[in-house]
Amino acid sequence: MPKILVVDDEQDIFEMYRVMLAPSGYEVITATRGDEAVDICRKEESIDMVISWMLNCPECPD
């Protein structure tokens, strides 16, 4: 199952992506901060896509 990491600080955004993507067979993983997203990417076997909508994360790589 392809994995998509959604990074945002609003729960509504998580739910929107989950509703849109889960029926198509995607596993939606969520993070509320940039550093949390980086940790998840390091720990997960594979992340197929990262979606971040206007999240300020100065310590995150481009």
Protein Blocks (a to p, Z undefined) as FASTA:
>chain_A
ZZdddddfbfklmmmmmmmmmmnopacdddfbfklmmmmmmmpmbafbdcdehiacfkbc
ZZ
